[in-house]
Amino acid sequence: MSLTVNKVAINKMVIKIILTLPCLFLLQACNVLPIKTESPTIKSSEQDTQWRTATIKYMNFEGGFFGLITAEGEKLLPMNLAKEFHQDGAKVKVQGQLVTDMMTIQQWGAPFHITKIELIKAGKVKADSNHH
């Protein structure tokens, strides 16, 4: 008889678990943060007017792209680098703003919106400069 009681108790417990799990999943779904549909925020600061010296570097991964590495070692991912500056190893002076609330497929450096750029020393022009 105790074997029968244990089977009944186990069956009741399994049913409770099966009925409880969907409720837990639904409650958890309520905790998911909504996806932002706003435009990325361009962070204005005192650095906007400061010139930074940087080297343009071509990165041959994630489809290939150009990045900026500042004299301080900061990695910036330019969102609007003009084609004339698609030169690997070029030295530039650049002004701009960091772009916040934005993810990129490159996952390299901080997204950066260039407002001014000047060539200091030319670099190697890429044959296929259709990259960002």
N, C-alpha and C positions, 0 to 999 in steps of 0.2 A: 504494500500500500504506500509506503514512503517513496518508492520509485515513481509511482503514478503522481503523487503530490509534487515531487521535484520536477517532473515533466511538465505539469500544468503551470507551476511557478515559472519555469524557464520559458515556456511558450508565452505567458503573460508579459514577461520582461522583454522578450524579443519584439513583441507587438508594440510595447511602449517605446522602445528604442526606434523602431521603424517609423512610428507616428511622430516622434519627437524630432528626428533628423531634418525632415523638410521644413519644419517650423524654425529650426536653428538657422538653416540656410537662408530662409526668407528674412529673418531678423538681421543676419549678417549683411545681406544685400542692402539693407537700409543704411548701413554705416559707410557705404562706398561714397567717396567724394565725387561731386560732379566734375566733368571735364570742362576746363575753361575754353570758351569759344572766342574770347577777346583777342585782339591783336597783341603781339608781344610788347612789353613795356621797355622803352629806351630809358635807361637810367642816366639822368643828368646829374652832373656833379662838377666839382672844381677841375677834375681831370679832363673835362671836355675841351678846355682851352689850353691845356698843357700839351706841348709837342712830345711825342715819344719816338725814340729812335728804335727801329726794328729791322729785322731781316725777313724777307719774304722767303718762305720755304714751301716747296712742293712736296706734299705727302702722297705717296703712292699706295694708299689703301682707302677702303670705303668708296671706291669709284674715282679716287684721285681728287685732290683739292689743294688750294693754297692757304697757308696759315701765316701768321705774323708771330715772330718771337722777339720780344722786346729786349733791350740791353739789360734789363733786370731779370730776364728769364721768363717773363709772363707770356703765356700762350694765348693769342687772340685769333678767333676765327672770323675773318672779315665777311660780312654779309653782302657787301657791295664793292668788291675790289674790281676796279676798271681793268679791261683786258690789256691795256697798255702796261699794266703792272704785273702781268702774269709772267714773272721772271724769277726763276729759282735762284736764290742767293742774292737778290738785289737788296740794297740798303735803302731804307726810306725814313722820312720823318712823317708822322701821322698824328692826326687829331681825330677824336670821335667819342662815341659813347658805348658803354656796355649794354647789351640787350638782355633783359631779364625775362623770366617766364617763357623761355623758348628752349626747346630741345632740338638737337640736330642729329642727322644720321651719322655724322662724323664722330660725334662724342669726343671731340678733341678741342681743347681751348674754350675760352669764353666767347660767345657770340658778340660781335663788335660791328657797329655801324660807323663807317668812315665818313667824317665831314670834310677833312682836308688831308691831302697826301702830297708829298714832294719826293722825287727821286734824288737820292744822294749818290748812289753808285749803281750802275746797271748790272743786271744779273744775266743768267742764261734763259733765253726765251724758249718756252716749251713749244714743240712742233704742233701739238694738239692742245691749244689753249682754250678749249670749250669748257673748262672746269670752273668751279666757283671760286 
